[in-house]
Amino acid sequence: MGDNGQMEDFDELEAMFGGSDSDIARMEKIVLTQNLEGFASCFPEWDLHPPLKK
């Protein structure tokens, strides 16, 4: 398989799983916020303030 075959494979994967950059950025923000809130909840005695939800 040459480089052209690999590029076609990547194009097919992008068509199946690719999202727009704005969708990806939005999903990253949601996941990071959930992770931070989850981390903060592990230490209730600490004075950790997760970011305000907008």
C-alpha positions as CSV (number, residue, x, y, z in Angstrom):
1,M,0.0,0.0,0.0
2,G,1.5,3.3,-1.0
3,D,1.0,6.8,0.4
4,N,-2.0,7.4,-1.7
5,G,-3.8,4.4,-0.1
6,Q,-3.1,5.7,3.3
7,M,-4.4,9.1,2.5
8,E,-7.6,7.5,1.2
9,D,-7.9,5.6,4.5
10,F,-7.5,8.8,6.5
11,D,-10.1,10.6,4.3
12,E,-12.5,7.7,5.0
13,L,-11.9,7.9,8.7
14,E,-12.3,11.7,8.7
15,A,-15.6,11.4,6.9
16,M,-16.8,8.9,9.5
17,F,-15.5,10.5,12.7
18,G,-14.5,14.1,11.7
19,G,-16.4,17.0,13.2
20,S,-16.1,20.6,12.6
21,D,-13.5,22.4,14.7
22,S,-16.1,24.4,16.6
23,D,-17.9,21.1,17.6
24,I,-14.6,19.7,18.8
25,A,-13.7,22.8,20.7
26,R,-17.2,22.8,22.4
27,M,-16.8,19.1,23.3
28,E,-13.3,19.7,24.8
29,K,-14.6,22.6,26.9
30,I,-17.5,20.4,28.3
31,V,-15.1,17.5,29.1
32,L,-12.5,19.8,30.7
33,T,-15.2,21.5,32.8
34,Q,-16.6,18.1,33.9
35,N,-13.1,16.9,34.8
36,L,-12.4,20.0,36.9
37,E,-15.7,19.8,38.7
38,G,-15.1,16.1,39.4
39,F,-11.6,16.8,40.7
40,A,-12.8,19.6,42.9
41,S,-15.5,17.4,44.4
42,C,-12.8,14.9,45.5
43,F,-11.5,17.5,47.9
44,P,-14.5,19.1,49.6
45,E,-12.4,20.5,52.5
46,W,-10.2,22.4,50.1
47,D,-11.2,25.9,48.9
48,L,-11.5,24.9,45.2
49,H,-13.8,26.9,43.0
50,P,-14.6,25.5,39.6
51,P,-15.2,28.0,36.9
52,L,-18.6,29.6,36.7
53,K,-21.0,28.0,34.2
54,K,-21.9,30.4,31.5
